[in-house]
Amino acid sequence: MNSKSKYLYIGIFLSGLLLSESVNADKLNIDTLLINGQVYTGTSDQPQALDIAICGSEICGLFPSQNNQITAKNIIDATGKIVSPGFIDPHTHTLAELYSKDKNHNLNYLTQGVTTVVNGNDGEGPVDIVNTAKKLEANGIGTNVALLVGHGSIREQVMGRTQRFASKAELNEMSTLLSTAMQAGALGLSTGLYYVPGSFANTEEVVTLAKVASKYNGIYDTHLRDESTFNIGFIAALEEAINIAKMADIHLHLAHIKALGVDVWGQSKMAIEKIETAQAKGVSISADQYPWLASGTKLHSAVMPKWVMADSQHAFFERLNDKSLAQQLYSEIKENIRRRGGPESLLITAFKDTELVGLNLAQIAHKRAIDPVSASIQLVQEGEVRVASFNMSEADVENFMRQPWVVTSSDGTNGHPRKYASFAQKYQKYVQEKSILTLAQFINQSSSKTADILNIKDRGKLQEGFKADIIIFEASKFKANANFATWNKYSSGIDYVFVNGELVISESNYLNKLAGKFVR
């Protein structure tokens, strides 16, 4: 060890972050010892020369490298490689995979270095946290999972998809459901105020529920009511979210922060200023972001007016075919397509008619000899259509990414490479190629900062007593392989992954182990 590394170790040792003097390493029953790696603890700015001991599911010691007196049942030599906390993705849509019998390994996340995923974002997900957690653990899961409680799910359970504000009695019922979920270990409340039925709620409804989550030290995670100019506008929607956080005295987490569409390109600067002004006044705010210029959603969510989708799918389709509404519908859908950059910017990524996958809306309209609005109305009635919407500017993406309060996420959905490659893409493009972030910033903003935001107390750092969620990778080989042409290719370069102390990927090979747990 060189003198700089030695002094760095001693400084951390004295701060109490490493193994205390009272613990004798020789007396530890060490299952695995990771040696000779370039260790990033999740909070450090530079790599450290440390060996990491794993006992059972936990990290039981960190020692200066080259300490030959420490013994272990298994030793992994990480010479020339980076050792990091497993990444935590605060925004995924992975429940279908985790419930399944063939994708419950969540390998598309493990191969990105992600060891913990969050579900229940955008106001969606299960309300019954207890049974959900039991079912997931009984099924066996490859990554850890934590859950938010979706406002839209609670609202739909209490009052359906009706387009009106909640009554006092309905709010009380929703509050009771949320209290039960928070007591069961939910991280907080999520909203999707852009989506039906969350879009039908007023601010007061959300404040009432956010106050409930706040009582349990939960967070308020929100897909803003508008990230563009679809209704109240991006900045006004951001102001609404900040006001909710103020009134509910709760931490605000902004889901997949972005300036979506040509009307709001360049507004990242104003958004950052508003957030930092609020932070300076004592409002706790963070955000997550995926590293792509295209968002991903369902076609009906992208271009259909919200009022059309109220009540039920049957009512939705009836309105789409109501001749008395045709002119209004045509005008509003056309404008929504424009907001997203035009029909050329909407790429079909998943649909039952596979011949249309890979075509954009303009091409499909041409193929069917109709206009893009009519094509949209046809498609949404033929089945679920997922689209990649190319609607962001590189400058805005980079502006948000530079902020220390923005962490990494995927918002992974079928048809979009973000589900298989967001963490690798961010590392490859914005750390290695463009140097927007340092390696340490990337790791910290993919692990410990995310854990801190979510109030997860024992993950996200390489620290004694923390769960041994650990990854090892070679800096030059970690890369994204998925793209918009082939969205479901695993990332490569992650050599070793430990989940709760269990080795699940060794020398880049998955070991068919399901070591994930429910994270309260």
Disulfide bonds with the S-S distance in Angstrom:
Cys55-Cys60 2.04
